[in-house]
Amino acid sequence: MLNALTVDVEDYYHVSAFESVIRFADWERCESRVEHNTYRLLELLETHKTRATFFVLGWVAERHPQLVRAISACGHEVASHGYAHQRLYTQTPEQFRAETRRSKGILEDALGRPILGYRAASYSVTAQSLWALAILREEGFAYDSSIFPIHHDLYGIPSAPRFCHVLQGPGYSGLVEFPLSTLRLGSLNLPIAGGGYFRLFPYALTRWGIRHLNTHEHQPTVVYLHPWEIDPAQPRIQAGGRARLRHYLNLRRTVARLQRLLQDFRFGTMVDVLRERGLLTTAEAHSGQTHAITPSPTTAQSGRE
């Protein structure tokens, strides 16, 4: 079964865990490592002949448009991760619309074609911010991947559907939701395939969970990671213990685990999977789909500054 591999393209100092110690105004003064780490991921994916969806932060795309073009040139899908990594429920609808339109425009200007997908910072489409779905529909997105059907202190709608589906609701009917993947254990949903969970749980559990979703529930899995997760040498931020644990745990294991994952399962872009599931029309899929050209790693890096 084809699963979706996704990368949230943001730098180590952009994460919500550090927002209390690194203000947005301070971002320009931090050492940037996102470009180098993203090129490393592109090389790794090329080695395994795997395509992915890269949800690119608008702030990053604004400063590294050549990186956005390199991602696309390698045959991957480019989607939006908002502009400044602000959680939706901390914004007004007007603020959200403005930053969403800005980030989408930056990406579309860099590529010259529509952006179909969106993922909110910290999966912050929650019960308090469902209003954002109508704005996404109005701004021209075909799908969203922001709802995590789990309990968490920063995000989550535990009662939300666990698998990709077409939404029905005021203002957002027709928008496709591709939630982050979980396993059902009793009355709880266990996050299974991404980020800190990928680094925290033994790889055997992740592999078993994906196989269970594919073979027993007959559903694709969404795997997600960030470029900073393959960078154990990144600067250490002085933050609270829980924030440091979430961010730095097992960074040295990410690359090896990702390589095993790419060997064990088939992956494609979000559009690839949604098209295969019949949840995107041919016109929608074609308008945002990148043509796979499988360039060499050298070609992938040709746009570096």
Buried (B, 14 or more C-beta within 10 A) or exposed (E): BBBBBBBBBBBBBBBBBBBEEBEEEEBEEBEBBBBEBBBBBBBBBBEEEBBBBBBBBBBBBBBBBBBBBBBBBBBBBBBBBBBBBBBBBEBEEEEBBEBBBBBBBBBBEBBEBBBBBBBBBBBBBBEEBBBBBBBBBBBBBBBBBBBBBBEEEBBBBBEBEBBBBEBEEEEBEEBBBBBBBBBEEEEEBBBBBBBBBBBBBEBEBBBBBBBBBBEEEEBBBBBBBBBBBBBEEBEEBEBEEEBBEBBBEBBEBBBEBBEEBBEEBEBBBBBBBBBBBEBBEEEBBEBBBBEBEEBEBEBBBEBEE
